[in-house]
């Protein structure tokens, strides 16, 4: 087993100490070990299957339009588009 020394700002130390106590850990060291282990053990979700040839072609088309200046998107347009997509997803995945 290896031992390390960490330097945390007072604010981060206090927050970590509070979370460790709230979560029922005996001390801050146990909490930090648990957080690191959870991060290392967790498998990231593989979303490669969502990038089908049709989706990739569509993304390349959008990229080409943006690069040539044919179409640009304002931040508001992007926010609205993502909001609509999120709402549709929430409706199709209740609870």
CNS distance restraints for C-alpha pairs under 8 A (distance, minus, plus):
assign (resid   8 and name CA) (resid  12 and name CA) 5.97 0.50 0.50
assign (resid   8 and name CA) (resid  13 and name CA) 5.61 0.50 0.50
assign (resid   9 and name CA) (resid  13 and name CA) 6.02 0.50 0.50
assign (resid  10 and name CA) (resid  14 and name CA) 6.06 0.50 0.50
assign (resid  11 and name CA) (resid  15 and name CA) 6.24 0.50 0.50
assign (resid  12 and name CA) (resid  16 and name CA) 5.98 0.50 0.50
assign (resid  13 and name CA) (resid  17 and name CA) 5.97 0.50 0.50
assign (resid  14 and name CA) (resid  18 and name CA) 6.11 0.50 0.50
assign (resid  15 and name CA) (resid  19 and name CA) 6.21 0.50 0.50
assign (resid  16 and name CA) (resid  20 and name CA) 6.04 0.50 0.50
assign (resid  16 and name CA) (resid  28 and name CA) 7.09 0.50 0.50
assign (resid  17 and name CA) (resid  21 and name CA) 6.22 0.50 0.50
assign (resid  17 and name CA) (resid  27 and name CA) 7.77 0.50 0.50
assign (resid  17 and name CA) (resid  28 and name CA) 5.67 0.50 0.50
assign (resid  18 and name CA) (resid  22 and name CA) 6.12 0.50 0.50
assign (resid  19 and name CA) (resid  23 and name CA) 5.99 0.50 0.50
assign (resid  20 and name CA) (resid  24 and name CA) 6.28 0.50 0.50
assign (resid  20 and name CA) (resid  25 and name CA) 5.28 0.50 0.50
assign (resid  20 and name CA) (resid  26 and name CA) 7.77 0.50 0.50
assign (resid  20 and name CA) (resid  27 and name CA) 6.74 0.50 0.50
assign (resid  20 and name CA) (resid  28 and name CA) 5.78 0.50 0.50
assign (resid  20 and name CA) (resid  31 and name CA) 5.38 0.50 0.50
assign (resid  21 and name CA) (resid  25 and name CA) 5.74 0.50 0.50
assign (resid  21 and name CA) (resid  26 and name CA) 7.33 0.50 0.50
assign (resid  21 and name CA) (resid  27 and name CA) 7.35 0.50 0.50
assign (resid  21 and name CA) (resid  28 and name CA) 7.93 0.50 0.50
assign (resid  25 and name CA) (resid  30 and name CA) 6.29 0.50 0.50
assign (resid  25 and name CA) (resid  31 and name CA) 5.95 0.50 0.50
assign (resid  26 and name CA) (resid  30 and name CA) 6.84 0.50 0.50
assign (resid  27 and name CA) (resid  31 and name CA) 6.71 0.50 0.50
assign (resid  28 and name CA) (resid  32 and name CA) 6.22 0.50 0.50
assign (resid  29 and name CA) (resid  33 and name CA) 6.19 0.50 0.50
assign (resid  30 and name CA) (resid  34 and name CA) 6.15 0.50 0.50
assign (resid  31 and name CA) (resid  35 and name CA) 6.23 0.50 0.50
assign (resid  32 and name CA) (resid  36 and name CA) 6.21 0.50 0.50
assign (resid  33 and name CA) (resid  37 and name CA) 6.05 0.50 0.50
assign (resid  34 and name CA) (resid  38 and name CA) 6.05 0.50 0.50
assign (resid  35 and name CA) (resid  39 and name CA) 6.26 0.50 0.50
assign (resid  36 and name CA) (resid  40 and name CA) 6.24 0.50 0.50
assign (resid  37 and name CA) (resid  41 and name CA) 5.93 0.50 0.50
assign (resid  38 and name CA) (resid  42 and name CA) 5.88 0.50 0.50
assign (resid  47 and name CA) (resid  51 and name CA) 7.60 0.50 0.50
assign (resid  50 and name CA) (resid  55 and name CA) 7.74 0.50 0.50
assign (resid  51 and name CA) (resid  55 and name CA) 5.56 0.50 0.50
assign (resid  51 and name CA) (resid  56 and name CA) 5.94 0.50 0.50
assign (resid  52 and name CA) (resid  56 and name CA) 6.16 0.50 0.50
assign (resid  53 and name CA) (resid  57 and name CA) 6.04 0.50 0.50
assign (resid  54 and name CA) (resid  58 and name CA) 6.23 0.50 0.50
assign (resid  55 and name CA) (resid  59 and name CA) 6.22 0.50 0.50
assign (resid  56 and name CA) (resid  60 and name CA) 6.10 0.50 0.50
assign (resid  57 and name CA) (resid  61 and name CA) 6.15 0.50 0.50
assign (resid  58 and name CA) (resid  62 and name CA) 6.30 0.50 0.50
assign (resid  59 and name CA) (resid  63 and name CA) 6.10 0.50 0.50
assign (resid  60 and name CA) (resid  64 and name CA) 6.07 0.50 0.50
assign (resid  61 and name CA) (resid  65 and name CA) 6.26 0.50 0.50
assign (resid  62 and name CA) (resid  66 and name CA) 6.27 0.50 0.50
assign (resid  63 and name CA) (resid  67 and name CA) 6.09 0.50 0.50
assign (resid  64 and name CA) (resid  68 and name CA) 6.18 0.50 0.50
assign (resid  65 and name CA) (resid  69 and name CA) 6.05 0.50 0.50
assign (resid  65 and name CA) (resid  70 and name CA) 4.91 0.50 0.50
assign (resid  65 and name CA) (resid  71 and name CA) 5.38 0.50 0.50
assign (resid  65 and name CA) (resid  72 and name CA) 7.72 0.50 0.50
assign (resid  66 and name CA) (resid  70 and name CA) 6.05 0.50 0.50
assign (resid  66 and name CA) (resid  71 and name CA) 5.21 0.50 0.50
assign (resid  66 and name CA) (resid  72 and name CA) 5.48 0.50 0.50
assign (resid  73 and name CA) (resid  77 and name CA) 5.97 0.50 0.50
assign (resid  73 and name CA) (resid  78 and name CA) 6.47 0.50 0.50
assign (resid  74 and name CA) (resid  78 and name CA) 6.38 0.50 0.50
assign (resid  75 and name CA) (resid  79 and name CA) 6.12 0.50 0.50
assign (resid  76 and name CA) (resid  80 and name CA) 6.07 0.50 0.50
assign (resid  77 and name CA) (resid  81 and name CA) 6.06 0.50 0.50
assign (resid  78 and name CA) (resid  82 and name CA) 6.13 0.50 0.50
assign (resid  79 and name CA) (resid  83 and name CA) 6.02 0.50 0.50
assign (resid  80 and name CA) (resid  84 and name CA) 6.15 0.50 0.50
assign (resid  81 and name CA) (resid  85 and name CA) 6.28 0.50 0.50
assign (resid  82 and name CA) (resid  86 and name CA) 6.04 0.50 0.50
assign (resid  83 and name CA) (resid  87 and name CA) 6.11 0.50 0.50
assign (resid  84 and name CA) (resid  88 and name CA) 6.19 0.50 0.50
assign (resid  85 and name CA) (resid  89 and name CA) 6.16 0.50 0.50
assign (resid  86 and name CA) (resid  90 and name CA) 6.13 0.50 0.50
assign (resid  87 and name CA) (resid  91 and name CA) 6.18 0.50 0.50
assign (resid  88 and name CA) (resid  92 and name CA) 6.29 0.50 0.50
assign (resid  89 and name CA) (resid  93 and name CA) 6.12 0.50 0.50
assign (resid  90 and name CA) (resid  94 and name CA) 6.10 0.50 0.50
